[in-house]
Amino acid sequence: MSTAVSTVADRTAPSPLTGAWRAFTLQLALYKHIWHGTVFTSVLLPVLYMVSVGIGVGAYIDPASIGGLTYAEFIAPGLICSVAVMMLGNDMVFPVFGGYHEWGGHYLAQRATPLRPIDILNGHLAYSVIFRPFTNCTIVAIVMAFFGVYTSWWAALSVVAAALVSASLAPWLHFWASSLKNDANLNMIFRFAVMPISLFSGVFFPASEMPGFLQPLVWLSPLWHGTELARAATADVAPALWPAAHIAYLVALAVAGWFIARRVIQRRLNF
Amino acid sequence: MPIHNEILARAVDLRKSYGEHEAVRGVDFEILRGEAFGFLGANGAGKSTTMRMIGCVSQPTSGSLEVFGRDPRTEGAAIRARLGVVPQDNTLDGMLTVFENLVVYAGYFGIKKKDAREKAAELLDFVQLTPRAKDQVSELSGGMQRRLAIARSLINDPDLVILDEPTTGLDPQARHLVWERLFQLKQRGVSILLTTHYMDEAEQLCDRLVVMDEGRIIAAGSPRELIDTHVTKEVVELRFGPAHTTELAELSLTLTGVGAQIESLPDKILVYTDDADDTNAALDARDIRPTSMLARRATLEDVFLRLTGRALVEDET
C-alpha cells in the first residue's frame, strides 16, 4: 500500500543465511516473552541438583569409584549438557508442531513471505542449537563455577559440548514434531527420549557401570558423547573415545538429522 | 477499476492435482494492476488451491502461471517478497503483542526495525487498532485479529494483496468493518485478489471475478456483467407454507410462463423475471396465492444457482 510511510522492503529472494536470520528473529521476539521462565532451568534447577545430588548424595560416594573426582565435579558437566537436552524438549516439540497448525501457525505465516521452508528450518534450529546453548548453558556453566567444580578455563568448552548435543538432537526432534498429524503423542518424546537419555548417559554415574547389554544404547546417546567431552573440559579427564570421535558422531547425527528435517518441512510447507 | 493494463498474474490451463483428485482443472485468468479480482465459489471449488499457487506456496501440476512476469516454480521467494497475504486462519502469533506481530513480520521482508516501527504504527492506525498495540493478539476479538492480519499483509507495500475468505467466521458488524477497510484499500489503488463464498462480499468489493465450480471457471466478468448475462433483472421468491422439496417441484410446474425461468429450491420457488409487477399480475391471474412473496433484484447468488444448480450455502459446513 502506498502510504505516508513507505517501507524499504527487500524485493529479492534472501540468501540462505539472511533467510535463516530473518526466521530466527521470530524466536528472539518470543524469547523476550519467556526469558524469565528460563531462570528456573538455567539457575535454580542446576543449583538444586548440585546441592541435593552433587553435595548431598555425593557425600556417600567414594571419589575412587568415579575417577578420583568429587561427585559434584563428576555431575557438573553432564548437567550442563542435560540442560541443553531439556531446553530442546521445550523448543523443538510444541513450537514446531504448532508452526503448522492454526493454534501456532508461525511457519505458515513465514511461508507467505520471502522465507523458504529451509530458511524456516534453519532459523528455528539456529535458536535451539546456537542461541539457547550459548545463553542458557553458559549461565548454567557460570552457576556451576560457584561450586568450585572446574580445574581450568578450558571448562568454558563444556558449553560448546552442550551446543553439539543440541545440534545432534534438534533436527531429529524437528523432524519428529513435523511428522506428527495430531498433538496427542507430542508428550511421548519426553517419556521415551528426553527422560531416558538424561538418566542413562553417564551424567550421574559412569556409563561403564551400566549392564553390558545396555552399553550400546549408551554409545548411541548424544548426551553421553557430549558429557564425555564436557567432562574432559571441566575436569581434565580423558574421554571414553578420542575427542574427535565424539565430535564426529555428534556432527554426523546433526547433518543426517538436518537432511531428514529439511525433507519433511519442505513437504509440509508445499501444499 | 484497473488503473493500468499491466498484468500482475496470468494463468493458462492451470492445473493442480493431489494424487487422483484434481482440485484445479485447467483455469485461465489475468489479474490487472489496480483491480479487485475475486474467486467466487463454494467450499472445495478450487479457489483456495488456485490462490495458494498464486501465493507461491503450492506448485502447479501443469499449465502455465506467471506472477509479476515471473515463474512461481523457480522464483517463488522473489514473488512472495511483493505479495501481501491474509490467510483464512490469520496465523498471527498469539504470544506476541499486536505491535510486535507487525514488526517481526516486517523483518521477514528485510525491512529495517526503525522503518518497520513507523509502518506498523501507521497500519495500526489504518485498521483502527492503535489503542490495542500493546495487547497480546490472543486478547483480540476475531474481527480485530482479521484487521490485524490485513495490516500485516500491507507491511511490505505489496503489489498485490491476497485475501482468502477475509470475512468468514466474523459477525456482521466485524464483517462490515473489514469490508470498509478493504474498500479503502481499493480506493488507494491497491490491487486485491480475494476468494469468498459470500455473494454480497464479491459484489461489494470485486471489479471482476470468476465463478469456480469443481475446479473449473464457469463464468467470468464484473458482478454486473455476470448478472446481466446469466440471470434476469429481478427475482421473485415464493414460499408456500409448509410445502417442501417435492411439493414445490410440482407447484413450480404450474408456474410456467409467469417469468423467464422457474427454479425450485427445497424451501422456496424462484421466478426469474425482468419485471416483478408483471409476474405478480400473472400469479394473480392464475389465482396462485403463495404464503409469502418477495421481489428483489437479481444477485450473484442467483448467477451461481443458475450456473451450478446449487446454492452456495448448501456447501457451507
Interface residues (C-beta under 8 A of the other chain):
Chain A: M1 S2 T3 A4 V5 S6 T7 V8 A9 D10 R11 T12 A13 P14 T18 G19 R22 A23 T25 L26 A29 L30 H33 I34 E102 W103 G104 G105 H106 L108 A109 Q110 R111 A112 T113 P114 L115 R116 L269 N270 F271
Chain B: T49 R52 G55 V57 S58 Q59 E75 G76 A77 A78 R80 A81 R82 L83 V85 P87 D89 N90 T91 L92 D93 G94 M95 L96 E100 V103 V104 Y105 A106 G107 Y108 F109 G110 I111 K112 D115 A116 E118 K119 A121 E122 L123 F126 L154 I155 N156 D157 P158 V161 L185 R188 G189 V190
